[in-house]
Amino acid sequence: MRVWSILGLALLAVGCSPNSGLEPRACQVVQMVGPTQPFQPAQVTLRKGGCIEFVNADQGPHDAVSAPGTSSALQFGTRRLAPGERQKVVFNLAGEIEYICSVDGHAQLGMRGKIIVQP
């Protein structure tokens, strides 16, 4: 019985090791800080399959959507986030995506960003 317990603990330790591939990838955080400022950071580079967690750090609602003219395969969009809300988006195709906040006038005031997804 003791042998099985030790074997079970050893397998559990291997399964939870940093190189086991079992833990989820950490998302890069992009903050929405205000309608007259770009997303922070304004440019994010990640690998295919990576994710971004959009966080509304402002007092008003914001979203993040691919800019007009983005190829349909690369288009994405968050829901409109209230202050303090978060949403994760996974990017599975390589490419460059310009994105904006679609709340009235925010993109024109400078609320823009760029995502580079590498293969």
C-alpha positions as CSV (number, residue, x, y, z in Angstrom):
1,M,0.0,0.0,0.0
2,R,2.8,2.4,0.9
3,V,4.5,1.7,-2.5
4,W,1.3,2.8,-4.3
5,S,1.0,5.9,-2.2
6,I,4.6,6.9,-3.0
7,L,4.1,6.1,-6.7
8,G,0.9,8.2,-6.7
9,L,2.6,11.2,-5.2
10,A,5.5,10.9,-7.7
11,L,3.1,10.9,-10.6
12,L,1.2,13.8,-9.2
13,A,4.4,15.8,-8.8
14,V,5.4,15.1,-12.4
15,G,2.0,16.0,-13.7
16,C,2.2,19.4,-11.9
17,S,5.8,20.3,-12.9
18,P,6.4,23.5,-14.7
19,N,7.2,21.6,-17.9
20,S,4.2,19.3,-17.9
21,G,2.1,21.4,-20.1
22,L,-0.9,21.0,-17.8
23,E,-1.0,24.6,-16.5
24,P,-2.9,27.2,-18.6
25,R,-0.9,29.8,-20.5
26,A,-1.0,33.2,-18.8
27,C,-2.8,35.8,-20.8
28,Q,-1.2,39.2,-21.6
29,V,-3.2,42.0,-19.9
30,V,-4.4,45.0,-22.0
31,Q,-6.0,47.8,-20.0
32,M,-8.7,50.2,-21.2
33,V,-7.7,53.4,-19.5
34,G,-9.7,56.1,-21.2
35,P,-11.3,57.2,-24.4
36,T,-8.5,59.7,-25.3
37,Q,-5.7,57.2,-24.7
38,P,-4.6,54.1,-26.6
39,F,-5.0,50.7,-25.1
40,Q,-2.2,49.9,-22.6
41,P,0.1,48.6,-23.9
42,A,-0.8,50.0,-27.4
43,Q,0.9,47.0,-29.1
44,V,1.0,43.4,-28.0
45,T,2.9,40.5,-29.6
46,L,2.0,36.9,-28.9
47,R,2.2,33.5,-30.4
48,K,-0.6,31.7,-32.1
49,G,-2.9,30.2,-29.4
50,G,-2.0,33.0,-27.0
51,C,-4.6,35.1,-25.3
52,I,-5.2,38.7,-24.2
53,E,-7.2,39.6,-21.1
54,F,-8.9,43.0,-21.7
55,V,-9.5,44.9,-18.5
56,N,-11.6,48.0,-18.2
57,A,-9.6,50.2,-15.8
58,D,-11.7,53.3,-16.6
59,Q,-14.9,54.8,-15.2
60,G,-17.0,54.3,-18.4
61,P,-17.8,51.3,-20.7
62,H,-15.4,50.1,-23.3
63,D,-14.9,47.3,-25.8
64,A,-12.1,46.0,-28.1
65,V,-13.1,45.1,-31.6
66,S,-11.1,44.6,-34.8
67,A,-10.9,47.8,-36.9
68,P,-12.9,48.1,-40.0
69,G,-11.1,46.5,-43.0
70,T,-9.7,43.6,-40.9
71,S,-9.9,40.3,-42.8
72,S,-12.8,38.2,-41.6
73,A,-10.5,35.4,-40.5
74,L,-8.8,37.8,-38.0
75,Q,-11.8,39.7,-36.7
76,F,-12.6,39.6,-33.0
77,G,-14.6,41.6,-30.5
78,T,-15.2,41.7,-26.7
79,R,-18.5,42.5,-25.2
80,R,-18.9,46.1,-23.9
81,L,-17.1,45.9,-20.5
82,A,-18.3,47.9,-17.5
83,P,-15.7,49.5,-15.2
84,G,-13.7,46.7,-13.6
85,E,-14.9,43.9,-15.9
86,R,-12.5,41.6,-17.8
87,Q,-12.7,39.4,-20.9
88,K,-10.2,37.0,-22.3
89,V,-9.7,36.5,-26.1
90,V,-7.7,33.7,-27.7
91,F,-5.9,34.3,-31.0
92,N,-5.5,31.2,-33.1
93,L,-4.4,32.7,-36.5
94,A,-1.2,34.5,-37.2
95,G,-1.4,38.0,-38.5
96,E,-1.6,41.7,-37.5
97,I,-4.8,43.1,-36.2
98,E,-5.5,46.8,-35.6
99,Y,-8.3,47.2,-33.1
100,I,-10.4,50.0,-31.6
101,C,-13.0,50.8,-28.9
102,S,-16.3,51.1,-30.8
103,V,-18.0,53.1,-28.1
104,D,-19.2,56.4,-29.7
105,G,-16.2,58.5,-30.7
106,H,-13.5,56.6,-28.6
107,A,-11.6,55.4,-31.7
108,Q,-11.5,58.9,-33.1
109,L,-10.2,60.2,-29.8
110,G,-7.3,57.7,-29.9
111,M,-8.5,54.5,-28.2
112,R,-6.7,52.1,-30.6
113,G,-4.2,49.2,-30.4
114,K,-2.4,46.6,-32.4
115,I,-2.0,42.9,-31.9
116,I,0.7,40.9,-33.7
117,V,0.1,37.1,-33.6
118,Q,3.2,35.2,-34.6
119,P,3.1,31.6,-36.0
